[in-house]
């Protein structure tokens, strides 16, 4: 097994150092754009019951719209990422994010006027396309600007998407209660889309030589893989399977948390200063979900990606079991639901960081987008939870299954992914020794720098 010093990223030659403020400004812009898209996913649960009551739609039918949103948010990102990388560092990010701002606004406005399930599905599809364009571009920018702090940078960016909804949970619920869910869809969609569109024109990716020459503390590839070459590796498919399993368990919670609270008869119980259990849980969940991403990303920058995955997903498995066993008490529901979100949200920092560590930054936006489609695949497992509940009459089996999924991913991280990544890096050393001209197609011999 090679040491970290043998396989970590190193940079040779001179480079132009950029002012630290420049890359941090780009990171902040990406975070704000992610905040503006957060409640498209994490605020969805607030709309489900009002829509069902207003139109007498079955909850399972409404959740198909959520699955479509997540699927299109993820499955089109490889195309969007390829366009960003193809156009170039200056105009690629800004054009794609501007497109995303327009599309998320239109999507929620369509949702506000939807009188049929078909119209709701169209609105959710549009907002999913826009959210994916924004997400892929902002995360791709983060991994390119911060090769030395990749886990932290991606974690902060993804935190905007995970925690951003905490800023709007109370206002959205207030608008729904006072003016109806359609008004909430319309005004929040319009405002968020406008802010994203305006910020888009300040974004860009780094030019060659603009990123620091700092050496990362974790093992990273010194070569860059094209998307085609990446798809031919077992490392990618193990990462993909792990992403699907953990994402599915978390999406079951994020999409169903209000329904779970009502099933446990704690949703409307007052717990703190007149705040209901469900409202407090949603606030805590979004903060925990966002905090997990930079926290575990930072940890992974220091102890390694796989060890951090084992820590986070192991705690996640325990959290699912505790919510299922003890969540019928209001405060227990708030605490254990929060722990689930704390140990799930980090997939959006750990997996992108691991992907770029393994396959290099040259094609990072496209490669990350291909991995991100795992979230779309996992979304179609969300309605399975409703089927299980309908068949068994409780959420107990759902929580047992999600706990086991997390424990299985822990085993994959330690005993499959880490050995595969080390062997792949050893093979890269052999390839570099034979010279770039003899390397397999799709493996770029450049040093791992944007």
C-alpha positions in Angstrom: 0.0 0.0 0.0 1.6 3.3 -1.1 1.9 6.1 1.4 0.1 9.3 1.1 3.3 11.1 0.1 3.7 8.7 -2.9 0.3 9.4 -4.4 -0.8 12.8 -3.2 -1.1 15.7 -5.7 2.1 17.6 -6.4 2.5 20.5 -8.7 5.7 21.3 -10.7 6.8 24.4 -12.6 5.9 28.0 -12.0 2.4 29.3 -11.8 0.7 32.6 -11.4 -0.7 32.9 -7.9 -4.2 34.4 -7.7 -5.3 36.7 -4.9 -7.1 34.5 -2.2 -10.1 36.8 -2.3 -10.7 35.9 -6.0 -11.4 32.3 -5.4 -13.3 32.9 -2.2 -15.5 35.4 -4.0 -16.3 32.7 -6.6 -17.1 30.3 -3.8 -19.5 32.7 -2.1 -21.3 33.4 -5.4 -21.7 29.6 -5.8 -23.0 29.2 -2.3 -25.6 32.0 -2.7 -26.9 30.5 -5.9 -27.2 27.1 -4.2 -29.1 28.7 -1.3 -31.6 30.1 -3.9 -32.3 26.6 -5.2 -32.4 24.8 -1.8 -36.1 24.8 -1.1 -37.0 23.4 -4.5 -36.0 20.1 -2.9 -36.0 20.6 0.9 -39.1 22.8 1.1 -41.1 20.4 -1.1 -42.5 18.5 1.9 -44.4 21.7 2.9 -46.4 21.7 -0.3 -47.4 18.0 -0.4 -50.3 18.0 2.1 -51.8 21.3 0.9 -51.8 20.1 -2.7 -53.3 16.9 -1.8 -56.1 18.6 0.2 -56.8 21.2 -2.6 -57.0 18.8 -5.5 -57.7 15.4 -3.8 -54.5 14.0 -5.4 -53.0 10.9 -3.8 -49.7 11.6 -1.9 -48.0 8.9 -3.9 -49.0 10.6 -7.2 -47.7 14.0 -5.9 -44.4 12.4 -4.9 -43.9 11.3 -8.5 -43.4 15.0 -9.2 -40.6 15.0 -6.6 -39.0 12.0 -8.2 -39.1 13.7 -11.6 -37.5 16.8 -10.1 -34.7 14.9 -8.6 -34.2 12.7 -11.6 -34.0 15.6 -14.1 -31.9 17.6 -11.6 -29.3 14.9 -11.8 -29.6 13.0 -15.0 -29.1 16.0 -17.3 -26.1 17.3 -15.4 -23.6 15.4 -17.5 -24.9 17.3 -20.5 -24.9 20.6 -18.6 -21.4 19.9 -17.2 -20.1 19.0 -20.7 -21.5 22.3 -22.0 -19.8 24.2 -19.2 -16.4 22.5 -19.8 -16.8 22.9 -23.6 -17.6 26.6 -23.6 -14.7 27.5 -21.3 -13.9 29.0 -18.0 -15.1 32.5 -18.6 -18.6 32.0 -20.2 -19.4 28.4 -19.4 -20.4 28.8 -15.8 -22.2 32.1 -16.2 -24.3 31.1 -19.1 -25.3 27.8 -17.5 -26.2 29.3 -14.2 -28.2 32.1 -15.9 -30.1 29.4 -17.7 -30.8 27.6 -14.4 -32.1 30.8 -12.8 -34.6 31.3 -15.6 -35.7 27.7 -15.5 -36.3 27.4 -11.8 -38.4 30.5 -11.8 -40.6 29.2 -14.7 -40.8 25.8 -13.0 -42.3 27.0 -9.7 -44.6 29.5 -11.5 -46.0 26.5 -13.5 -46.4 24.6 -10.2 -48.4 27.5 -8.8 -50.9 27.3 -11.6 -51.0 23.5 -12.0 -54.6 22.2 -11.9 -53.6 18.7 -13.0 -50.9 16.3 -12.1 -49.6 16.5 -15.6 -49.0 20.2 -15.2 -47.4 19.7 -11.8 -45.0 17.1 -13.4 -44.1 19.6 -16.1 -43.3 22.3 -13.5 -41.3 19.9 -11.4 -39.3 18.8 -14.5 -38.5 22.4 -15.4 -37.3 23.2 -11.9 -35.3 20.0 -11.8 -33.5 20.9 -15.1 -32.7 24.4 -13.7 -31.6 23.2 -10.3 -29.2 20.6 -11.9 -27.6 23.3 -14.1 -26.9 25.5 -11.1 -25.8 22.6 -8.9 -23.4 21.0 -11.4 -21.8 24.3 -12.3 -21.3 25.5 -8.7 -19.8 22.3 -7.5 -17.6 21.9 -10.5 -16.3 25.5 -9.9 -15.5 24.6 -6.3 -13.4 21.6 -7.0 -11.5 23.5 -9.7 -10.8 26.6 -7.6 -9.7 24.7 -4.4 -7.5 21.6 -5.2 -5.9 22.0 -1.8 -9.2 22.2 0.2 -11.5 20.3 -2.1 -13.6 18.7 0.6 -14.2 21.9 2.5 -14.9 24.0 -0.6 -17.4 21.5 -2.1 -18.9 21.0 1.4 -19.5 24.8 1.8 -21.0 24.9 -1.7 -23.2 22.0 -1.1 -24.1 23.4 2.3 -25.9 26.2 0.5 -28.2 23.7 -1.1 -28.6 21.7 2.1 -29.1 24.4 4.7 -30.4 27.2 2.5 -34.0 26.1 2.9 -33.7 26.8 6.6 -34.0 30.5 5.7 -37.3 30.1 3.9 -39.1 27.3 5.8 -40.9 29.6 8.1 -41.8 32.2 5.4 -43.0 29.6 3.0 -45.2 27.9 5.6 -46.6 31.3 6.6 -47.4 32.2 3.0 -49.0 28.7 2.5 -51.1 29.2 5.7 -52.2 32.7 4.8 -52.3 32.9 1.0 -52.2 29.3 -0.2 -49.5 27.1 -1.6 -49.9 28.6 -5.1 -48.8 32.0 -3.9 -45.8 30.5 -2.2 -44.8 28.7 -5.4 -45.2 31.8 -7.5 -43.4 34.5 -5.4 -40.6 32.3 -4.1 -39.9 30.9 -7.5 -39.8 34.3 -9.1 -37.5 35.8 -6.4 -35.1 33.0 -6.3 -34.8 32.7 -10.0 -34.1 36.4 -10.4 -31.3 36.4 -7.8 -29.6 33.4 -9.4 -29.8 35.0 -12.9 -28.2 38.2 -11.7 -25.4 36.5 -9.8 -24.6 34.2 -12.8 -22.8 37.0 -14.6 -20.2 37.3 -11.9 -19.1 33.6 -12.2 -16.2 32.0 -13.9 -13.9 29.0 -13.6 -10.1 29.4 -12.9 -7.7 30.0 -15.8 -4.6 27.8 -16.0 -2.2 28.8 -13.2 -4.7 30.6 -11.0 -5.0 27.9 -8.3 -2.4 27.6 -5.5 0.5 25.1 -5.6 -0.4 23.8 -2.1 -0.1 20.0 -1.6 -3.2 18.1 -0.6 -3.1 15.9 2.5 -5.2 13.1 0.9 -4.4 10.7 -1.9 -5.2 12.2 -5.3 -4.7 11.3 -8.9 -1.9 13.0 -10.8 -3.6 12.3 -14.1 -7.0 13.3 -15.5 -9.5 10.9 -16.9 -11.9 11.8 -19.6 -15.6 10.8 -18.9 -15.2 7.8 -21.2 -12.1 6.6 -19.4 -13.7 7.2 -16.0 -16.8 5.1 -16.9 -14.5 2.2 -17.7 -13.1 2.0 -14.2 -14.5 -0.1 -11.3 -13.8 2.8 -8.9 -16.5 4.9 -10.6 -19.2 2.2 -10.4 -18.5 1.4 -6.8 -18.8 5.1 -6.0 -22.0 5.1 -8.0 -23.5 2.2 -6.1 -22.6 3.7 -2.7 -24.1 7.1 -3.8 -27.4 5.4 -4.8 -27.8 3.5 -1.5 -27.0 6.4 0.8 -28.9 9.0 -1.3 -32.0 6.8 -1.4 -32.1 6.5 2.4 -31.7 10.2 2.8 -34.3 11.2 0.1 -36.9 8.9 1.8 -36.5 11.1 4.9 -36.3 14.5 3.2 -39.3 13.9 1.0 -41.4 12.2 3.7 -40.4 13.9 7.0 -43.8 15.7 7.3 -45.7 12.5 6.6 -43.5 10.6 9.1 -44.2 13.3 11.8 -48.0 13.0 11.2 -47.8 9.2 11.3 -45.9 9.4 14.7 -48.6 11.9 15.9 -46.0 14.6 16.8 -46.3 17.0 13.8 -48.5 19.6 15.6 -47.3 19.1 19.1 -45.9 22.4 20.6 -42.3 21.9 21.8 -40.6 25.3 22.0 -42.0 28.8 22.3 -45.2 27.9 20.4 -43.3 26.1 17.6 -44.6 22.7 16.5 -42.5 19.6 16.4 -42.6 19.5 12.6 -41.6 23.2 12.1 -38.7 22.9 14.6 -37.6 19.5 13.0 -37.5 21.1 9.6 -35.4 24.0 10.8 -33.0 21.7 12.6 -32.9 19.3 9.7 -31.9 21.9 7.2 -29.3 23.4 9.4 -27.8 19.9 10.2 -28.0 18.9 6.5 -26.0 22.0 5.5 -23.5 21.9 8.4 -22.7 18.3 7.6 -21.3 19.1 4.2 -18.4 21.4 5.1 -17.9 19.6 8.4 -17.3 16.2 7.0 -15.6 17.7 3.9 -13.1 19.3 6.2 -12.6 16.1 8.1 -12.1 14.2 4.9 -9.4 16.7 3.8 -7.4 15.5 6.9 -8.1 11.8 7.5 -9.1 10.7 4.0 -12.4 10.2 2.1 -13.1 6.6 2.9 -12.5 6.8 6.6 -14.8 9.8 6.8 -17.5 7.9 4.8 -17.3 5.1 7.4 -17.7 7.5 10.3 -20.6 9.4 8.7 -22.6 6.6 7.3 -22.1 4.4 10.4 -23.6 7.2 12.5 -26.3 7.5 9.9 -27.3 3.9 10.2 -27.6 4.3 14.0 -29.7 7.5 13.5 -32.2 5.8 11.3 -32.7 3.1 13.8 -33.1 5.5 16.7 -35.7 7.6 14.8 -37.8 4.5 14.0 -37.5 3.2 17.6 -37.9 6.4 19.6 -39.3 9.1 17.2 -42.8 9.0 18.6 -41.7 11.4 21.4 -41.6 15.0 20.1 -38.1 16.0 21.2 -36.7 12.6 20.2 -38.2 13.1 16.8 -36.5 16.5 16.4 -33.1 15.2 17.7 -32.9 11.9 15.7 -34.3 13.4 12.5 -31.6 16.1 12.8 -29.0 13.3 13.2 -30.2 11.7 10.0 -29.8 14.9 8.1 -26.4 15.5 9.7 -25.1 12.1 8.6 -26.7 12.2 5.1 -25.9 15.6 3.7 -22.2 15.0 3.5 -22.6 12.7 0.5 -22.7 15.9 -1.5 -19.2 16.9 -0.4 -17.6 13.4 0.1 -18.5 11.9 -3.3 -17.6 14.9 -5.5 -14.3 15.2 -3.6 -13.5 11.5 -4.0 -14.5 11.6 -7.7 -12.1 14.5 -8.5 -9.4 13.0 -6.3 -9.7 9.7 -8.3 -10.1 11.1 -11.8 -8.5 14.5 -11.8 -9.8 18.0 -12.3 -9.5 18.6 -16.1 -13.0 17.1 -16.8 -14.3 17.6 -13.3 -17.6 19.3 -14.0 -18.6 16.5 -16.5 -17.3 13.7 -14.4 -18.9 14.9 -11.2 -22.2 15.3 -13.1 -22.1 11.7 -14.3 -21.6 10.6 -10.7 -24.4 12.9 -9.5 -26.9 11.0 -11.7 -26.9 8.4 -8.9 -29.1 10.8 -7.0 -31.6 10.7 -9.8 -31.6 6.9 -9.8 -32.1 6.8 -6.0 -35.1 9.1 -6.3 -37.2 6.4 -7.8 -36.8 4.4 -4.6 -38.5 7.1 -2.6 -42.1 6.0 -3.4 -41.1 2.5 -2.2 -41.2 3.8 1.3 -44.9 4.7 0.9 -45.6 1.2 -0.5 -43.9 -0.4 2.5 -45.9 1.8 4.9 -49.1 1.0 3.1 -48.4 -2.8 3.3 -47.1 -2.9 6.9 -49.0 0.0 8.5 -45.9 1.6 10.0 -42.5 3.1 9.2 -40.6 0.6 11.2 -39.4 -1.6 8.3 -38.5 1.5 6.3 -36.1 2.6 9.0 -34.6 -0.9 9.4 -33.9 -1.0 5.6 -32.3 2.4 5.5 -30.1 1.6 8.5 -28.9 -1.6 6.8 -28.2 0.3 3.6 -25.9 2.7 5.4 -24.0 0.0 7.2 -23.5 -1.8 3.9 -22.0 1.4 2.4 -19.6 1.6 5.3 -18.3 -1.8 4.4 -18.0 -0.9 0.7 -16.0 2.3 1.6 -13.4 0.5 3.8 -13.1 -2.9 2.1 -13.8 -2.2 -1.6 -13.4 1.4 -2.6 -10.2 2.2 -0.7 -8.3 -0.8 -2.0 -9.6 -0.2 -5.6 -8.5 3.5 -5.4 -5.0 2.6 -4.2 -4.5 0.0 -6.9 -5.7 2.5 -9.5 -3.1 5.0 -8.3 -0.4 2.3 -8.4 -1.4 1.6 -12.0 -1.1 5.3 -12.8 2.5 5.3 -11.5 3.2 2.4 -13.9 1.5 4.3 -16.8 3.5 7.4 -16.2 6.7 5.4 -16.3 6.0 4.2 -19.9 5.4 7.7 -21.1 2.3 9.8 -22.2 2.4 8.6 -25.8 1.8 5.0 -24.7 -1.0 5.7 -22.2 -4.5 4.3 -22.8 -7.0 6.5 -24.6 -8.8 9.0 -22.4 -6.2 9.2 -19.6 -4.5 12.6 -19.7 -0.9 12.7 -18.5 -1.1 16.2 -17.2 -0.6 17.0 -13.6 -3.7 17.2 -11.5 -4.4 20.9 -11.8 -7.3 22.8 -13.3 
